[in-house]
Amino acid sequence: MTKNVTPSVKETAFSCPHCGAYTTQFWHKLYAVSLPKESPTPFIPSKADKERFDRDTEIAQERREVVRGYLERILTGFVSLEYHDNTTYCQTEVYNLHLTKCYNCKQIAVWVYDRLLFPIIKTGVAPNVDLPPDIIRDFEEAREISNASPRGSAALLRLCIQKLCAHLGEKGKNIDEDIGRLVKKGLNPLVQQALDVVRVIGNEAVHPGVIDLNDDRDTAMTLFQLVNSIADQMISHPKTVQNMYEKLPESKRQAIAKRDGKD
């Protein structure tokens, strides 16, 4: 089984956001050169430009192959690295913008500060399949935006917890009180402690869907796990046990009901 490691600015090996392989990622810092006055905007070729180039018969074959390869790489829309012999002297370093190149697929990923900006991928664990559909939709949206906006992702996950509490029969208004009642119904108390750690309950629980300026990526990753943990304990596990019980022969179930004093 392929090892799954979430991409992170703290790692030199993780699951590639392009090919999915767990492998070495080579980090690059960037420098900037101002565009010349005669060409003040970037050259972004279109498919029509490539077609015109292909129809131009006056360009030498060797030159044609080089330019065609360049145009094909640009038109993919993917970031690439081009190595040139005639280096340009540059003094302007770009901060908070980095690239990683995958050892396996050679594709480039773009990072702003500590966030993976490109390619856009879903991060965090997949949602528990036993969650209600509307909560799964919120959960998946949180996975989609967790890199670009960890705070927004955490806000959606707090909303997931609020909805999940309501689904489990609680009021769905105050997470602190709801989780406390769920603990009395069998939820592991460690879940309540974990929620305390990521500041979900208390004063912050008045509006569980709001943005908390203190949220970061680690908070969002923890909340993904907590939503699933609550669902595992309060929905999936009882469902599994009930399915196992229903597979017992009728005579055995009647004997159990008699033992428990049930009709």
Contacts in CASP RR format, 6 or more apart in sequence:
PFRMAT RR
TARGET T0000
AUTHOR 0000-0000-0000
METHOD contacts of the structure
MODEL  1
MTKNVTPSVKETAFSCPHCGAYTTQFWHKLYAVSLPKESPTPFIPSKADK
ERFDRDTEIAQERREVVRGYLERILTGFVSLEYHDNTTYCQTEVYNLHLT
KCYNCKQIAVWVYDRLLFPIIKTGVAPNVDLPPDIIRDFEEAREISNASP
RGSAALLRLCIQKLCAHLGEKGKNIDEDIGRLVKKGLNPLVQQALDVVRV
IGNEAVHPGVIDLNDDRDTAMTLFQLVNSIADQMISHPKTVQNMYEKLPE
SKRQAIAKRDGKD
2 15 0 8 1.000
2 20 0 8 1.000
2 21 0 8 1.000
2 22 0 8 1.000
3 15 0 8 1.000
3 22 0 8 1.000
4 15 0 8 1.000
4 22 0 8 1.000
5 11 0 8 1.000
5 13 0 8 1.000
5 14 0 8 1.000
5 15 0 8 1.000
5 22 0 8 1.000
6 14 0 8 1.000
6 15 0 8 1.000
6 123 0 8 1.000
6 124 0 8 1.000
6 221 0 8 1.000
7 14 0 8 1.000
7 15 0 8 1.000
7 16 0 8 1.000
7 17 0 8 1.000
7 25 0 8 1.000
7 100 0 8 1.000
7 109 0 8 1.000
7 116 0 8 1.000
7 121 0 8 1.000
7 123 0 8 1.000
8 14 0 8 1.000
8 114 0 8 1.000
9 98 0 8 1.000
9 111 0 8 1.000
9 113 0 8 1.000
9 114 0 8 1.000
11 25 0 8 1.000
12 24 0 8 1.000
12 25 0 8 1.000
12 27 0 8 1.000
13 22 0 8 1.000
13 23 0 8 1.000
13 24 0 8 1.000
13 25 0 8 1.000
14 22 0 8 1.000
14 25 0 8 1.000
15 21 0 8 1.000
15 22 0 8 1.000
16 22 0 8 1.000
16 23 0 8 1.000
16 25 0 8 1.000
16 102 0 8 1.000
16 104 0 8 1.000
16 105 0 8 1.000
16 107 0 8 1.000
16 109 0 8 1.000
17 109 0 8 1.000
17 116 0 8 1.000
17 119 0 8 1.000
17 121 0 8 1.000
18 102 0 8 1.000
18 105 0 8 1.000
18 107 0 8 1.000
18 109 0 8 1.000
18 119 0 8 1.000
19 102 0 8 1.000
19 104 0 8 1.000
19 105 0 8 1.000
19 107 0 8 1.000
21 102 0 8 1.000
21 104 0 8 1.000
21 105 0 8 1.000
23 102 0 8 1.000
23 103 0 8 1.000
23 104 0 8 1.000
24 103 0 8 1.000
25 100 0 8 1.000
25 101 0 8 1.000
25 102 0 8 1.000
25 103 0 8 1.000
25 109 0 8 1.000
26 100 0 8 1.000
26 101 0 8 1.000
26 103 0 8 1.000
27 98 0 8 1.000
27 99 0 8 1.000
27 100 0 8 1.000
28 81 0 8 1.000
28 98 0 8 1.000
28 99 0 8 1.000
28 100 0 8 1.000
28 101 0 8 1.000
29 93 0 8 1.000
29 94 0 8 1.000
29 98 0 8 1.000
30 93 0 8 1.000
30 94 0 8 1.000
30 97 0 8 1.000
30 98 0 8 1.000
30 99 0 8 1.000
31 90 0 8 1.000
31 91 0 8 1.000
31 92 0 8 1.000
31 93 0 8 1.000
31 94 0 8 1.000
32 90 0 8 1.000
32 92 0 8 1.000
32 93 0 8 1.000
32 94 0 8 1.000
33 88 0 8 1.000
33 90 0 8 1.000
33 92 0 8 1.000
35 41 0 8 1.000
35 42 0 8 1.000
44 74 0 8 1.000
45 71 0 8 1.000
45 74 0 8 1.000
45 75 0 8 1.000
46 75 0 8 1.000
47 75 0 8 1.000
49 71 0 8 1.000
50 68 0 8 1.000
50 71 0 8 1.000
50 72 0 8 1.000
50 75 0 8 1.000
53 59 0 8 1.000
53 64 0 8 1.000
53 67 0 8 1.000
53 68 0 8 1.000
53 71 0 8 1.000
54 68 0 8 1.000
59 67 0 8 1.000
70 82 0 8 1.000
73 80 0 8 1.000
78 107 0 8 1.000
78 108 0 8 1.000
79 99 0 8 1.000
79 108 0 8 1.000
79 109 0 8 1.000
79 110 0 8 1.000
79 118 0 8 1.000
80 108 0 8 1.000
81 99 0 8 1.000
81 101 0 8 1.000
81 108 0 8 1.000
96 112 0 8 1.000
96 113 0 8 1.000
97 110 0 8 1.000
97 111 0 8 1.000
97 112 0 8 1.000
98 110 0 8 1.000
98 111 0 8 1.000
99 108 0 8 1.000
99 109 0 8 1.000
99 110 0 8 1.000
99 111 0 8 1.000
100 108 0 8 1.000
100 109 0 8 1.000
100 111 0 8 1.000
101 107 0 8 1.000
101 108 0 8 1.000
101 109 0 8 1.000
102 108 0 8 1.000
102 109 0 8 1.000
109 116 0 8 1.000
109 118 0 8 1.000
109 119 0 8 1.000
110 116 0 8 1.000
110 117 0 8 1.000
110 118 0 8 1.000
111 117 0 8 1.000
114 217 0 8 1.000
115 147 0 8 1.000
115 148 0 8 1.000
115 150 0 8 1.000
115 217 0 8 1.000
116 123 0 8 1.000
116 147 0 8 1.000
117 147 0 8 1.000
117 148 0 8 1.000
120 144 0 8 1.000
120 147 0 8 1.000
120 148 0 8 1.000
121 147 0 8 1.000
122 140 0 8 1.000
122 143 0 8 1.000
122 144 0 8 1.000
122 146 0 8 1.000
123 143 0 8 1.000
123 146 0 8 1.000
123 147 0 8 1.000
123 221 0 8 1.000
124 143 0 8 1.000
124 146 0 8 1.000
124 220 0 8 1.000
124 221 0 8 1.000
124 224 0 8 1.000
125 224 0 8 1.000
125 225 0 8 1.000
125 228 0 8 1.000
126 143 0 8 1.000
127 135 0 8 1.000
127 136 0 8 1.000
127 139 0 8 1.000
127 140 0 8 1.000
127 227 0 8 1.000
127 228 0 8 1.000
127 231 0 8 1.000
128 227 0 8 1.000
128 228 0 8 1.000
128 231 0 8 1.000
128 232 0 8 1.000
128 235 0 8 1.000
128 236 0 8 1.000
129 136 0 8 1.000
130 231 0 8 1.000
130 235 0 8 1.000
130 236 0 8 1.000
130 239 0 8 1.000
131 139 0 8 1.000
131 160 0 8 1.000
131 164 0 8 1.000
131 227 0 8 1.000
131 231 0 8 1.000
131 235 0 8 1.000
132 163 0 8 1.000
132 164 0 8 1.000
132 167 0 8 1.000
134 163 0 8 1.000
135 160 0 8 1.000
135 163 0 8 1.000
135 164 0 8 1.000
135 167 0 8 1.000
135 227 0 8 1.000
138 156 0 8 1.000
138 157 0 8 1.000
138 159 0 8 1.000
138 160 0 8 1.000
138 163 0 8 1.000
139 156 0 8 1.000
139 157 0 8 1.000
139 160 0 8 1.000
139 224 0 8 1.000
139 227 0 8 1.000
141 156 0 8 1.000
142 152 0 8 1.000
142 153 0 8 1.000
142 154 0 8 1.000
142 156 0 8 1.000
142 157 0 8 1.000
142 160 0 8 1.000
142 220 0 8 1.000
142 224 0 8 1.000
143 153 0 8 1.000
143 224 0 8 1.000
145 152 0 8 1.000
145 153 0 8 1.000
145 156 0 8 1.000
146 153 0 8 1.000
146 217 0 8 1.000
146 220 0 8 1.000
146 221 0 8 1.000
147 217 0 8 1.000
150 215 0 8 1.000
150 216 0 8 1.000
150 217 0 8 1.000
150 219 0 8 1.000
150 220 0 8 1.000
151 211 0 8 1.000
151 212 0 8 1.000
151 213 0 8 1.000
151 215 0 8 1.000
151 216 0 8 1.000
152 211 0 8 1.000
152 215 0 8 1.000
152 220 0 8 1.000
153 220 0 8 1.000
153 223 0 8 1.000
154 198 0 8 1.000
154 212 0 8 1.000
154 215 0 8 1.000
154 219 0 8 1.000
154 220 0 8 1.000
154 223 0 8 1.000
155 209 0 8 1.000
155 210 0 8 1.000
155 211 0 8 1.000
155 212 0 8 1.000
155 215 0 8 1.000
156 209 0 8 1.000
157 220 0 8 1.000
157 223 0 8 1.000
157 224 0 8 1.000
157 226 0 8 1.000
157 227 0 8 1.000
158 175 0 8 1.000
158 200 0 8 1.000
158 208 0 8 1.000
158 209 0 8 1.000
158 210 0 8 1.000
158 223 0 8 1.000
159 208 0 8 1.000
159 209 0 8 1.000
160 223 0 8 1.000
160 227 0 8 1.000
161 175 0 8 1.000
161 195 0 8 1.000
161 200 0 8 1.000
161 208 0 8 1.000
161 223 0 8 1.000
161 226 0 8 1.000
161 227 0 8 1.000
161 230 0 8 1.000
162 172 0 8 1.000
162 173 0 8 1.000
162 175 0 8 1.000
162 178 0 8 1.000
162 208 0 8 1.000
162 209 0 8 1.000
163 172 0 8 1.000
164 227 0 8 1.000
164 230 0 8 1.000
164 231 0 8 1.000
165 171 0 8 1.000
165 172 0 8 1.000
165 175 0 8 1.000
165 178 0 8 1.000
165 179 0 8 1.000
165 182 0 8 1.000
166 172 0 8 1.000
166 178 0 8 1.000
168 182 0 8 1.000
168 185 0 8 1.000
168 230 0 8 1.000
168 234 0 8 1.000
168 235 0 8 1.000
170 177 0 8 1.000
170 178 0 8 1.000
170 181 0 8 1.000
170 182 0 8 1.000
171 177 0 8 1.000
171 178 0 8 1.000
172 178 0 8 1.000
174 205 0 8 1.000
174 206 0 8 1.000
175 195 0 8 1.000
175 200 0 8 1.000
175 201 0 8 1.000
175 202 0 8 1.000
175 205 0 8 1.000
175 208 0 8 1.000
176 201 0 8 1.000
176 202 0 8 1.000
176 205 0 8 1.000
179 187 0 8 1.000
179 191 0 8 1.000
179 192 0 8 1.000
179 195 0 8 1.000
179 201 0 8 1.000
180 187 0 8 1.000
180 192 0 8 1.000
182 230 0 8 1.000
182 234 0 8 1.000
183 189 0 8 1.000
183 191 0 8 1.000
183 192 0 8 1.000
185 234 0 8 1.000
186 233 0 8 1.000
186 234 0 8 1.000
187 230 0 8 1.000
187 233 0 8 1.000
187 234 0 8 1.000
188 229 0 8 1.000
188 233 0 8 1.000
191 226 0 8 1.000
191 229 0 8 1.000
191 230 0 8 1.000
191 233 0 8 1.000
192 201 0 8 1.000
194 222 0 8 1.000
194 226 0 8 1.000
194 229 0 8 1.000
195 201 0 8 1.000
195 226 0 8 1.000
197 222 0 8 1.000
198 219 0 8 1.000
198 222 0 8 1.000
198 223 0 8 1.000
198 226 0 8 1.000
199 212 0 8 1.000
199 214 0 8 1.000
199 219 0 8 1.000
200 208 0 8 1.000
200 223 0 8 1.000
200 226 0 8 1.000
204 212 0 8 1.000
212 219 0 8 1.000
245 253 0 8 1.000
248 256 0 8 1.000
257 263 0 8 1.000
END
